[in-house]
Amino acid sequence: MNYEEVEHAEAVPFRRGSRLNHDQVEQSKAVLGEEAVEMLLQVHKDALWILRNLGVGCSQPEILAAFKEPADEGSAVIFEDRVYLMADLVEQCLSTVPGVDDFFVPMNSFFIGGTAPYVYDDEARQGGLLPTPGHVERIARFAEQSPVVDGMGRGVKLGNEVEQMNIMDEICSKPIYFAVTSDASLKRAVEIYEKRKNLMIVFALTRPPLEINENISEHFFKVVEAGLPVFFSAMPMAGISAPYCYNGVLAMTHAEVLFGICAAQLIRPGLTCVHAGFPTIADPRIEYNPNYGLVSHNYLNILMTHLNLMLDLPAFQSAGTTHEEHATARAYADARMGMAMCKQYGYHMIRHPFSFLRYLIDFSFEKMEKTSRLVEDVTADEAPDVEPVTYDERGMESIKNFGLRMYMEDPLTTANLGEIFVY
């Protein structure tokens, strides 16, 4: 098959019996509605179209080598450092991923997750403090002791990855995750995994537009080869790197994560993989920056969760954070709103709900402690109403027209400013 054939071929339809958890489909219909579920199933088909027709740019030798045998068999195409995947290869790879019931984190789990570059000075009400090992110890101790915290990511980033891993492992026995960006940290991660199996390695393996992040791709290969559980965080932004509608940005996010899952399964079949797609929204009111305090941001990530659960994939999304720069009353209201939505619609794992402020840049310990207390009394009844979500055909029209370009000038974006997402 040559490039022209790949570019214009129709995607193989999603065979609904191939991976679907039918019980979960019915549960999702009960809380989201039938039209929303049909939209999500179509999102999966759209992601398969993206992988087949747009592909993912990749020049990392070991990852390319993993796709050589499928390419020889006609289920993938490698052309000018882009990899195009056929639907049957994606479904084959999904079939070897351990499902939700086989995963070590139960449903309805809140994590202290994310990685802020700075600590917020709660007394001075000012961000920008550099993290220290003492900060990491404090996060780990709180995660271990809090009955509502089910696991932890780094929270803040130390310069020494191994030191941070050691602190987390020593203090927190709950599930943990961190990054691996060196041979030294990989060696230590393997040692920790041999002792305790409840850890994940986080990778933002892709970046817009549908490209492998070559800065970390070598470490990704080594981690997968070592057999460590991985989760894939992809962050297409509606209105910037993805269409300005629910199904458009979900399809781009899903396609990026599916590529990572396929690469991992081809390198190490049966490896535990977590779909941590993190779809975001460009808010035109704040110069097209992401606004994590929107009702629609929480709902978008809940929709991503439900698609993953219907595909029986462990799911790790974002909710309950804020766009506030300081730990204001609005910041706590945003957290409460996001948590209520999670309880109303259901979730697997959620990161960012406790501690973070605007753009996830500052980590507030006061917010971590106060917000965690909200979890126990917030109820699903507090969740705000959301507008019914149905499939928007213009999302795929935009993808077919704009492909690997940015979406700020896409008519779907310019026609809907202030109409979609902004609530």
LINZIUR-V356939 format. One line per field, one symbol per residue. phi: phi as a letter, one per 30 degrees, with the letter a starting at -180 (. if undefined). A space follows every 50 residues. Layout:
phi->???
This chain:
phi->.cdddddcddddddddddbdcdddedddddccjdddddddddedddddde ddccibdabdeddeddcddeddcicabcbhhbcccddddddddddcdedd dccdcddicccdbjbddbcdddddhadjdddbedddddddddedcddccc lbcdibccdcddddedddddccddebbacbbaddddeddddddddbdcbb ccbcdcbdchbddddbdddeedddedidebbcccbecejbcadcaedddd dddddddeddddeddddbeiddbcdcebdbbdcddbhiddbdcdedddde ddddeddddddhcebbccaicbcddbddededddddddddddddcjacbb cidcccceiidcccdddeddddddedcdbddddddbdecbdceddddddd dchccdcdcdeddddbeiccida
